[in-house]
């Protein structure tokens, strides 16, 4: 049975009493300011859950029924695509007379769950999330209960949840067909580990298109780690070293799962005195400003960021107002942007 120090919603004091710590400690833990993961933190979170404690932000919001705020959780603010999408989402939300609260999960499912809790404490009108892990993010997405939730870009497998993004396999078809038209006969792929749906779909789409066009590829030409410039450099150096050791020619083209990887590829090829696109063609993904300004300018895939943002906010609004609800899986079409690198 839940007991509180006063009638109504449980307070910070109730959580502190149940977990036998100070209110200051409870506040630091539940706000995410205390990073140490120990028995005290577990006890506080358990007490808060048992008491169904939401915190001051939620109490204030509940008194006025809603917060006029939509929460957004992205894996990384530093990723230029996520930053561009966050900005576009904020523009759409602001135009609708609401505010957006932006959080980063830092690619950590545990932090992602903390961000969900924090947003729920503020009684947000809805949550838009780019899940960081295809399997481990399911728990975080389930935490929202009746609060409208829309996944964008990446997704976890949930029947009762909207998703909007692009068709990543179609994007790979556009890239591979373009490279074949340019004369490529062998391809390498550098991407991220397949713990999220976009990374997996891009890799699978690449393999499907290589099989369709009967393009030879090699196991050492498929390299997966993360979406960073550093990984692009490291992976390209590995391909170059493998080519030298085995006396096998370099691939005609290197397909990258995002523009940051492609920038690292261009840098490593330049350092090895290999011309792009003369010796090796390079493609990116996301059409970021960095890719537009690179030398050579990057052939890449443009995502309809404005449309993704509009659809996501529309689905949040629909979820709040419609009963019963049907859920949408919206895969928008990508666009190939051909520049000088391929």
Buried (B, 14 or more C-beta within 10 A) or exposed (E): EEEBEEEEBBBBEBBBBBBEBEBEBBBBBBEEEBEEEEEBBEBBBEBBEBBEBBBEBBBEBEEEEEBBBBBBBBBBEEBBBBBBBBEBBBBBBEEBEBBBBBBBBBBBBEBBBBBBBBBBBBBBBBBBBBBBBBEBBBBBBBBBEEBBBBBBBBBBEBEEBBBBBBBBBBBBBBBBBBBBEBEBBBBBBBBBEBBBBBBBBBBBBBBBBBEEBEBEBBEBBBBBBBBBBEBBBBBBBBBBEBBEEEEEEBBBBBBBBBBBBBBBBBBBBEEBEBEBBEEBBBBBBBBBEBBEEBEBBBBBBBBBBBBBBBBBBBBBBBBBEEEEBEBBEBBBEBBBBBBEBB
